[in-house]
Amino acid sequence: MRQEHLTGSREVEKLADLFALDQDIFAVPADASTTVTMTMLGGKVVHGQLPGE
C-alpha cells in the first residue's frame, strides 16, 4: 500500500486508528462489561466524540 508517509508512527500529520473505553480494562475483572466511547479511523472520529466536545 505504500502509506509510510501517512501511517506507521506517531508523528504530526500522520493518521491514527484508535478507540477509547469507558473504564480501565486492566483494573476491572475480565468478565466486566466495557463500552467503546469513541473510535477514530484515519485520524477522524467515526463513533462518539472527542472529550470536551
PDB file of N, CA, C and O in Angstrom:
ATOM      1  N   MET A   1       0.815  -1.202   0.000  1.00  0.00           N
ATOM      2  CA  MET A   1       0.000   0.000   0.000  1.00  0.00           C
ATOM      3  C   MET A   1       0.855   1.262   0.000  1.00  0.00           C
ATOM      4  O   MET A   1       0.379   2.314  -0.427  1.00  0.00           O
ATOM      5  N   ARG A   2       2.082   1.195   0.457  1.00  0.00           N
ATOM      6  CA  ARG A   2       2.993   2.340   0.408  1.00  0.00           C
ATOM      7  C   ARG A   2       2.395   3.599   1.039  1.00  0.00           C
ATOM      8  O   ARG A   2       2.319   4.645   0.394  1.00  0.00           O
ATOM      9  N   GLN A   3       1.970   3.493   2.310  1.00  0.00           N
ATOM     10  CA  GLN A   3       1.416   4.647   3.013  1.00  0.00           C
ATOM     11  C   GLN A   3       2.311   5.096   4.164  1.00  0.00           C
ATOM     12  O   GLN A   3       1.825   5.690   5.127  1.00  0.00           O
ATOM     13  N   GLU A   4       3.599   4.824   4.076  1.00  0.00           N
ATOM     14  CA  GLU A   4       4.515   5.172   5.152  1.00  0.00           C
ATOM     15  C   GLU A   4       4.483   6.663   5.487  1.00  0.00           C
ATOM     16  O   GLU A   4       4.719   7.056   6.630  1.00  0.00           O
ATOM     17  N   HIS A   5       4.191   7.481   4.486  1.00  0.00           N
ATOM     18  CA  HIS A   5       4.136   8.931   4.721  1.00  0.00           C
ATOM     19  C   HIS A   5       2.883   9.335   5.503  1.00  0.00           C
ATOM     20  O   HIS A   5       2.799  10.461   5.993  1.00  0.00           O
ATOM     21  N   LEU A   6       1.898   8.415   5.626  1.00  0.00           N
ATOM     22  CA  LEU A   6       0.655   8.708   6.336  1.00  0.00           C
ATOM     23  C   LEU A   6       0.504   7.933   7.639  1.00  0.00           C
ATOM     24  O   LEU A   6      -0.140   8.418   8.569  1.00  0.00           O
ATOM     25  N   THR A   7       1.086   6.738   7.725  1.00  0.00           N
ATOM     26  CA  THR A   7       0.857   5.858   8.869  1.00  0.00           C
ATOM     27  C   THR A   7       2.160   5.226   9.346  1.00  0.00           C
ATOM     28  O   THR A   7       3.214   5.423   8.742  1.00  0.00           O
ATOM     29  N   GLY A   8       2.074   4.464  10.438  1.00  0.00           N
ATOM     30  CA  GLY A   8       3.206   3.660  10.881  1.00  0.00           C
ATOM     31  C   GLY A   8       3.968   4.182  12.075  1.00  0.00           C
ATOM     32  O   GLY A   8       4.738   3.435  12.678  1.00  0.00           O
ATOM     33  N   SER A   9       3.781   5.441  12.439  1.00  0.00           N
ATOM     34  CA  SER A   9       4.443   6.000  13.615  1.00  0.00           C
ATOM     35  C   SER A   9       3.628   7.178  14.126  1.00  0.00           C
ATOM     36  O   SER A   9       2.778   7.722  13.421  1.00  0.00           O
ATOM     37  N   ARG A  10       3.904   7.556  15.359  1.00  0.00           N
ATOM     38  CA  ARG A  10       3.202   8.707  15.936  1.00  0.00           C
ATOM     39  C   ARG A  10       3.979   9.972  15.620  1.00  0.00           C
ATOM     40  O   ARG A  10       4.990  10.270  16.256  1.00  0.00           O
ATOM     41  N   GLU A  11       3.504  10.701  14.645  1.00  0.00           N
ATOM     42  CA  GLU A  11       4.123  11.953  14.247  1.00  0.00           C
ATOM     43  C   GLU A  11       3.035  12.928  13.809  1.00  0.00           C
ATOM     44  O   GLU A  11       1.949  12.520  13.399  1.00  0.00           O
ATOM     45  N   VAL A  12       3.338  14.205  13.898  1.00  0.00           N
ATOM     46  CA  VAL A  12       2.416  15.240  13.425  1.00  0.00           C
ATOM     47  C   VAL A  12       2.106  14.974  11.950  1.00  0.00           C
ATOM     48  O   VAL A  12       2.991  14.621  11.170  1.00  0.00           O
ATOM     49  N   GLU A  13       0.842  15.148  11.587  1.00  0.00           N
ATOM     50  CA  GLU A  13       0.350  14.973  10.220  1.00  0.00           C
ATOM     51  C   GLU A  13       0.141  13.519   9.801  1.00  0.00           C
ATOM     52  O   GLU A  13      -0.230  13.268   8.654  1.00  0.00           O
ATOM     53  N   LYS A  14       0.370  12.547  10.701  1.00  0.00           N
ATOM     54  CA  LYS A  14       0.101  11.152  10.359  1.00  0.00           C
ATOM     55  C   LYS A  14      -1.259  10.769  10.919  1.00  0.00           C
ATOM     56  O   LYS A  14      -1.727  11.368  11.887  1.00  0.00           O
ATOM     57  N   LEU A  15      -1.895   9.771  10.312  1.00  0.00           N
ATOM     58  CA  LEU A  15      -3.241   9.354  10.677  1.00  0.00           C
ATOM     59  C   LEU A  15      -3.221   8.377  11.852  1.00  0.00           C
ATOM     60  O   LEU A  15      -2.227   7.687  12.080  1.00  0.00           O
ATOM     61  N   ALA A  16      -4.338   8.327  12.599  1.00  0.00           N
ATOM     62  CA  ALA A  16      -4.418   7.445  13.762  1.00  0.00           C
ATOM     63  C   ALA A  16      -5.699   6.633  13.737  1.00  0.00           C
ATOM     64  O   ALA A  16      -6.767   7.156  13.420  1.00  0.00           O
ATOM     65  N   ASP A  17      -5.591   5.343  14.072  1.00  0.00           N
ATOM     66  CA  ASP A  17      -6.741   4.480  14.311  1.00  0.00           C
ATOM     67  C   ASP A  17      -6.676   4.104  15.786  1.00  0.00           C
ATOM     68  O   ASP A  17      -5.701   3.499  16.233  1.00  0.00           O
ATOM     69  N   LEU A  18      -7.712   4.460  16.541  1.00  0.00           N
ATOM     70  CA  LEU A  18      -7.709   4.171  17.971  1.00  0.00           C
ATOM     71  C   LEU A  18      -9.126   4.142  18.501  1.00  0.00           C
ATOM     72  O   LEU A  18     -10.076   4.537  17.823  1.00  0.00           O
ATOM     73  N   PHE A  19      -9.246   3.663  19.733  1.00  0.00           N
ATOM     74  CA  PHE A  19     -10.544   3.674  20.395  1.00  0.00           C
ATOM     75  C   PHE A  19     -10.366   4.052  21.852  1.00  0.00           C
ATOM     76  O   PHE A  19      -9.290   3.874  22.422  1.00  0.00           O
ATOM     77  N   ALA A  20     -11.435   4.577  22.456  1.00  0.00           N
ATOM     78  CA  ALA A  20     -11.448   4.931  23.871  1.00  0.00           C
ATOM     79  C   ALA A  20     -12.526   4.106  24.554  1.00  0.00           C
ATOM     80  O   ALA A  20     -13.596   3.872  23.993  1.00  0.00           O
ATOM     81  N   LEU A  21     -12.232   3.670  25.767  1.00  0.00           N
ATOM     82  CA  LEU A  21     -13.167   2.853  26.541  1.00  0.00           C
ATOM     83  C   LEU A  21     -13.673   3.628  27.741  1.00  0.00           C
ATOM     84  O   LEU A  21     -13.078   4.628  28.141  1.00  0.00           O
ATOM     85  N   ASP A  22     -14.785   3.158  28.320  1.00  0.00           N
ATOM     86  CA  ASP A  22     -15.382   3.852  29.456  1.00  0.00           C
ATOM     87  C   ASP A  22     -14.717   3.520  30.786  1.00  0.00           C
ATOM     88  O   ASP A  22     -15.068   4.099  31.814  1.00  0.00           O
ATOM     89  N   GLN A  23     -13.752   2.584  30.776  1.00  0.00           N
ATOM     90  CA  GLN A  23     -13.062   2.240  32.013  1.00  0.00           C
ATOM     91  C   GLN A  23     -11.705   1.615  31.696  1.00  0.00           C
ATOM     92  O   GLN A  23     -11.430   1.233  30.558  1.00  0.00           O
ATOM     93  N   ASP A  24     -10.874   1.519  32.712  1.00  0.00           N
ATOM     94  CA  ASP A  24      -9.552   0.912  32.580  1.00  0.00           C
ATOM     95  C   ASP A  24      -9.718  -0.606  32.577  1.00  0.00           C
ATOM     96  O   ASP A  24     -10.013  -1.197  33.616  1.00  0.00           O
ATOM     97  N   ILE A  25      -9.533  -1.241  31.424  1.00  0.00           N
ATOM     98  CA  ILE A  25      -9.780  -2.686  31.318  1.00  0.00           C
ATOM     99  C   ILE A  25      -8.775  -3.511  32.115  1.00  0.00           C
ATOM    100  O   ILE A  25      -8.995  -4.703  32.330  1.00  0.00           O
ATOM    101  N   PHE A  26      -7.686  -2.904  32.552  1.00  0.00           N
ATOM    102  CA  PHE A  26      -6.709  -3.615  33.367  1.00  0.00           C
ATOM    103  C   PHE A  26      -7.043  -3.531  34.853  1.00  0.00           C
ATOM    104  O   PHE A  26      -6.406  -4.199  35.668  1.00  0.00           O
ATOM    105  N   ALA A  27      -8.038  -2.715  35.213  1.00  0.00           N
ATOM    106  CA  ALA A  27      -8.399  -2.517  36.620  1.00  0.00           C
ATOM    107  C   ALA A  27      -9.734  -3.159  36.984  1.00  0.00           C
ATOM    108  O   ALA A  27     -10.187  -3.022  38.120  1.00  0.00           O
ATOM    109  N   VAL A  28     -10.367  -3.852  36.052  1.00  0.00           N
ATOM    110  CA  VAL A  28     -11.665  -4.481  36.317  1.00  0.00           C
ATOM    111  C   VAL A  28     -11.564  -5.978  36.002  1.00  0.00           C
ATOM    112  O   VAL A  28     -10.655  -6.396  35.285  1.00  0.00           O
ATOM    113  N   PRO A  29     -12.487  -6.784  36.530  1.00  0.00           N
ATOM    114  CA  PRO A  29     -12.470  -8.220  36.219  1.00  0.00           C
ATOM    115  C   PRO A  29     -12.595  -8.470  34.715  1.00  0.00           C
ATOM    116  O   PRO A  29     -13.194  -7.673  33.994  1.00  0.00           O
ATOM    117  N   ALA A  30     -12.032  -9.568  34.257  1.00  0.00           N
ATOM    118  CA  ALA A  30     -12.036  -9.901  32.827  1.00  0.00           C
ATOM    119  C   ALA A  30     -13.443 -10.017  32.259  1.00  0.00           C
ATOM    120  O   ALA A  30     -13.638  -9.784  31.066  1.00  0.00           O
ATOM    121  N   ASP A  31     -14.422 -10.368  33.072  1.00  0.00           N
ATOM    122  CA  ASP A  31     -15.788 -10.529  32.574  1.00  0.00           C
ATOM    123  C   ASP A  31     -16.632  -9.255  32.727  1.00  0.00           C
ATOM    124  O   ASP A  31     -17.840  -9.287  32.495  1.00  0.00           O
ATOM    125  N   ALA A  32     -16.011  -8.142  33.113  1.00  0.00           N
ATOM    126  CA  ALA A  32     -16.737  -6.874  33.270  1.00  0.00           C
ATOM    127  C   ALA A  32     -17.156  -6.349  31.902  1.00  0.00           C
ATOM    128  O   ALA A  32     -16.456  -6.534  30.906  1.00  0.00           O
ATOM    129  N   SER A  33     -18.303  -5.696  31.874  1.00  0.00           N
ATOM    130  CA  SER A  33     -18.804  -5.096  30.645  1.00  0.00           C
ATOM    131  C   SER A  33     -18.106  -3.755  30.412  1.00  0.00           C
ATOM    132  O   SER A  33     -18.065  -2.903  31.300  1.00  0.00           O
ATOM    133  N   THR A  34     -17.564  -3.580  29.222  1.00  0.00           N
ATOM    134  CA  THR A  34     -16.860  -2.350  28.858  1.00  0.00           C
ATOM    135  C   THR A  34     -17.467  -1.793  27.582  1.00  0.00           C
ATOM    136  O   THR A  34     -17.821  -2.548  26.676  1.00  0.00           O
ATOM    137  N   THR A  35     -17.586  -0.480  27.508  1.00  0.00           N
ATOM    138  CA  THR A  35     -18.199   0.173  26.357  1.00  0.00           C
ATOM    139  C   THR A  35     -17.179   1.019  25.614  1.00  0.00           C
ATOM    140  O   THR A  35     -16.390   1.735  26.230  1.00  0.00           O
ATOM    141  N   VAL A  36     -17.195   0.937  24.288  1.00  0.00           N
ATOM    142  CA  VAL A  36     -16.370   1.810  23.460  1.00  0.00           C
ATOM    143  C   VAL A  36     -17.072   3.167  23.406  1.00  0.00           C
ATOM    144  O   VAL A  36     -18.228   3.252  22.989  1.00  0.00           O
ATOM    145  N   THR A  37     -16.380   4.222  23.823  1.00  0.00           N
ATOM    146  CA  THR A  37     -16.994   5.552  23.858  1.00  0.00           C
ATOM    147  C   THR A  37     -16.609   6.420  22.660  1.00  0.00           C
ATOM    148  O   THR A  37     -17.304   7.383  22.336  1.00  0.00           O
ATOM    149  N   MET A  38     -15.485   6.070  21.997  1.00  0.00           N
ATOM    150  CA  MET A  38     -15.065   6.821  20.824  1.00  0.00           C
ATOM    151  C   MET A  38     -14.170   5.936  19.965  1.00  0.00           C
ATOM    152  O   MET A  38     -13.369   5.159  20.486  1.00  0.00           O
ATOM    153  N   THR A  39     -14.312   6.060  18.632  1.00  0.00           N
ATOM    154  CA  THR A  39     -13.443   5.355  17.691  1.00  0.00           C
ATOM    155  C   THR A  39     -12.961   6.348  16.653  1.00  0.00           C
ATOM    156  O   THR A  39     -13.735   7.151  16.132  1.00  0.00           O
ATOM    157  N   MET A  40     -11.652   6.282  16.355  1.00  0.00           N
ATOM    158  CA  MET A  40     -11.063   7.112  15.301  1.00  0.00           C
ATOM    159  C   MET A  40     -10.460   6.196  14.253  1.00  0.00           C
ATOM    160  O   MET A  40      -9.753   5.243  14.582  1.00  0.00           O
ATOM    161  N   LEU A  41     -10.741   6.486  12.993  1.00  0.00           N
ATOM    162  CA  LEU A  41     -10.155   5.772  11.866  1.00  0.00           C
ATOM    163  C   LEU A  41      -9.577   6.800  10.913  1.00  0.00           C
ATOM    164  O   LEU A  41     -10.253   7.762  10.546  1.00  0.00           O
ATOM    165  N   GLY A  42      -8.350   6.607  10.518  1.00  0.00           N
ATOM    166  CA  GLY A  42      -7.717   7.562   9.611  1.00  0.00           C
ATOM    167  C   GLY A  42      -7.633   8.958  10.181  1.00  0.00           C
ATOM    168  O   GLY A  42      -7.638   9.941   9.440  1.00  0.00           O
ATOM    169  N   GLY A  43      -7.554   9.049  11.509  1.00  0.00           N
ATOM    170  CA  GLY A  43      -7.438  10.361  12.155  1.00  0.00           C
ATOM    171  C   GLY A  43      -8.756  11.108  12.322  1.00  0.00           C
ATOM    172  O   GLY A  43      -8.755  12.253  12.775  1.00  0.00           O
ATOM    173  N   LYS A  44      -9.879  10.488  11.967  1.00  0.00           N
ATOM    174  CA  LYS A  44     -11.192  11.130  12.089  1.00  0.00           C
ATOM    175  C   LYS A  44     -12.082  10.327  13.033  1.00  0.00           C
ATOM    176  O   LYS A  44     -12.070   9.096  13.017  1.00  0.00           O
ATOM    177  N   VAL A  45     -12.853  11.037  13.857  1.00  0.00           N
ATOM    178  CA  VAL A  45     -13.793  10.373  14.766  1.00  0.00           C
ATOM    179  C   VAL A  45     -14.940   9.794  13.952  1.00  0.00           C
ATOM    180  O   VAL A  45     -15.610  10.520  13.217  1.00  0.00           O
ATOM    181  N   VAL A  46     -15.172   8.487  14.078  1.00  0.00           N
ATOM    182  CA  VAL A  46     -16.255   7.831  13.346  1.00  0.00           C
ATOM    183  C   VAL A  46     -17.343   7.308  14.289  1.00  0.00           C
ATOM    184  O   VAL A  46     -18.406   6.880  13.839  1.00  0.00           O
ATOM    185  N   HIS A  47     -17.073   7.346  15.595  1.00  0.00           N
ATOM    186  CA  HIS A  47     -18.056   6.939  16.608  1.00  0.00           C
ATOM    187  C   HIS A  47     -17.780   7.741  17.857  1.00  0.00           C
ATOM    188  O   HIS A  47     -16.628   7.868  18.272  1.00  0.00           O
ATOM    189  N   GLY A  48     -18.832   8.291  18.471  1.00  0.00           N
ATOM    190  CA  GLY A  48     -18.660   9.086  19.682  1.00  0.00           C
ATOM    191  C   GLY A  48     -18.096  10.446  19.358  1.00  0.00           C
ATOM    192  O   GLY A  48     -18.295  10.978  18.266  1.00  0.00           O
ATOM    193  N   GLN A  49     -17.372  11.015  20.347  1.00  0.00           N
ATOM    194  CA  GLN A  49     -16.765  12.323  20.129  1.00  0.00           C
ATOM    195  C   GLN A  49     -15.542  12.461  21.020  1.00  0.00           C
ATOM    196  O   GLN A  49     -15.383  11.729  21.997  1.00  0.00           O
ATOM    197  N   LEU A  50     -14.684  13.406  20.672  1.00  0.00           N
ATOM    198  CA  LEU A  50     -13.504  13.674  21.471  1.00  0.00           C
ATOM    199  C   LEU A  50     -13.941  14.235  22.819  1.00  0.00           C
ATOM    200  O   LEU A  50     -14.947  14.941  22.894  1.00  0.00           O
ATOM    201  N   PRO A  51     -13.197  13.932  23.891  1.00  0.00           N
ATOM    202  CA  PRO A  51     -13.535  14.505  25.203  1.00  0.00           C
ATOM    203  C   PRO A  51     -13.562  16.030  25.134  1.00  0.00           C
ATOM    204  O   PRO A  51     -12.704  16.649  24.505  1.00  0.00           O
ATOM    205  N   GLY A  52     -14.541  16.616  25.779  1.00  0.00           N
ATOM    206  CA  GLY A  52     -14.660  18.065  25.815  1.00  0.00           C
ATOM    207  C   GLY A  52     -15.440  18.661  24.660  1.00  0.00           C
ATOM    208  O   GLY A  52     -15.653  19.873  24.626  1.00  0.00           O
ATOM    209  N   GLU A  53     -15.873  17.837  23.709  1.00  0.00           N
ATOM    210  CA  GLU A  53     -16.647  18.381  22.584  1.00  0.00           C
ATOM    211  C   GLU A  53     -18.120  18.162  22.805  1.00  0.00           C
ATOM    212  O   GLU A  53     -18.935  18.550  21.968  1.00  0.00           O
TER     213      GLU A  53
END
